[in-house]
Amino acid sequence: MEPSTTTAADLLDRALLEEAAKKSGLLWVRAEGQQQARAVWHAWHDGAVVVVGDGAEQPLHGLAAGSTATVTVRSKDKWGRLTSWPATVAELAPGSEAWLGAVEELKGKRLNAPDTDTIGERWARECRVLRLAPAGTLTEQPGAMPDGSLVAEPMPTPATTRLPIPAGLPRLLLKRRKR
């Protein structure tokens, strides 16, 4: 947005986008040409969403420098879809000033890292840090949401649910408590 053409509505949209991205710990990114969005953890840094992935981190399938993506953010309190916008994808060069700033923000968001002291070095070797900069107006926002449920099929996984418990198990457990 150029400063001379910025309207009050544009500023409100930008504020919604920024606050939603800052407060939500999870967002969905659908790379250009892909059917399904993927959930990713992220940080907000320098006017854009930054994510780290590949290597031992979250997969960033389909996200490539110079491409576009659609970013969808949920509401922190209700967890429902709050806003969505188009983004341009840029890969940050390891060691650059932008990369270092993004990594500092991402370090604080990375939970249960096995190597918290050397995580930046590992990310430089094995991973990609991407910057998803807003590129255009919001495609979804409160009061302007698409019709329908927008439910997607779950991603394929080898994980299964537990089988029903054996019929005799509750009796065995109750006998142990009585003793």
N, C-alpha and C positions, 0 to 999 in steps of 0.2 A: 504494500500500500504506500503510495506516495503521500507525503505530508499535506500537499495542497488539495488532494482529493479525499482525505480522511474525513468521514462523517461521524456523528455521535454514535450511530448504530455500529459502525466499524469498530469504534473504540470499545463499545460494550461487548461486542462479539469477541474481540481480542482479550478483554478482561475475563470473560467466561472461559474461553479456551485455556488461558494461562492458569487461572485458579483451579479449574477442573484437573488439569494435568499435574499441577503441583501437589494437590491433595490426594489424588488417587495413586495407590501403589501399584496398580495394574491397569494396563490398557490393551486394546486389541488393535493389531496392525494387519491390514490386508495389502499385500504387495500388488503392484500393477500386474494384471493378467491372472491373478489367482482368484479362486472361488471363495475360499474360506479365510477368515481372519485368524491370527494366532495371538494368544495372550502373551504379553511380555512385561517384565518389570522394567522400570525406567527411572530417570531423574529429569527434572526440568533444569536446563542450564542455558544461559545467554540467549533467551528467546526461542528455545526449541526443545523438543524432547530428545534426550540422548539415551541410547541403549547399547549394551555390550552383549556380544553373542558369538556363537560358534566356538570351536575348541571345546573346553569343558563347561562352557556356559550355555545359556539358552540358545536354541536354534533360531537363526534369522533367515529361514528359507525364502528365497525370492527377492530379498531386499538387496539392492545393489546401488552403488554410487551412480548418480545421474538419473535414477528411476523415480517414479512417484509411488505413493502409497496412500491409503486411507486410514486415518487414525480415529479410533472411537474410544471415548473415555466414559467411565461409569461414575455415578454419583457416589461419594464416599459414604454418605449416611444411608441411602436406600439401595445402593449397589445396582441400580437400574441404569440403563443407557442415558447419558446426559447430553453429550455432544459428539459431533463427528466432523472431520475436516480433511481436505487433501493436504499432503505434505510432499516436499521434495527430499530425497535421500542423498546425503553426502557422507562419505567415509572420511573420518578424521585420521590424519597421518600420525602414527605413534611418535611420541616425543614432541609434537608440535604444541604450541601454546594452547590452542583450542582443545587438543586431545588431553593435555594435562588437567585443564579446568574441568572437562567432562568426567575424567576418571576420578577426580577428587569428589565430585558430586555422586557418582555411581558407587564409590567405595562405601559411602554411608548407607546406601540402600541395599547393598548386597548382604543378605542374611546367611549365616552359617558357612561362610567361606572357609575352606580348609587352610588357606594361607594368607591371612589378613595382612601380615607384614610385607609380603612380597607380591600382593595381588596385582599391582600395577605392572610389574615386570612380566608376570605371566600373561596378562592381557595384551601387552605389547608383542609378546612372542606368538601367542596362539589364537587370539581373538580379534574381532573387528569392533570398533566403536563407531556407531553410526549416529548422525544428527538428522532428525526428522523435523524440518522447518515448515511451519504453516505456510501454505501457498494458495491463498484464495479465501473465499468466504466459507462460513460454516455450512455444511450440508445438512446437519441435524442440530437442533437445539430445542429447549423447552418451548412448546407452542408450535413447533414446526417439525414434528417427527413423522416418519413414514407410517403408512397403514400396515396392519398385519403384525404378527408376533416376532418376525425376524429370527426365529429359532433356527439354529443350524444343527446338522447332524454332528454327533461327537466325533472327534478324531479317532482313527483306528488305533487300538492298543491291545497288547497281549494280556493285559491285566483282566482279571475276572472278579466277580463278586463271590462271597462265601456261599457255600451250599447251605441249605437249611440245617439247623442243629438236629442231632439224633433225638428221637422221641424220648429215650430214657435219660438223657443228660440232665434235665431239670430235677428229676428225682434223685440222681446221684449227688448233685450239688446241694440239695436241701438236706439230705442225710448228713453231709459233712458239717453243715452249720449247726445241727441239733447236738452234735457231740461236744 
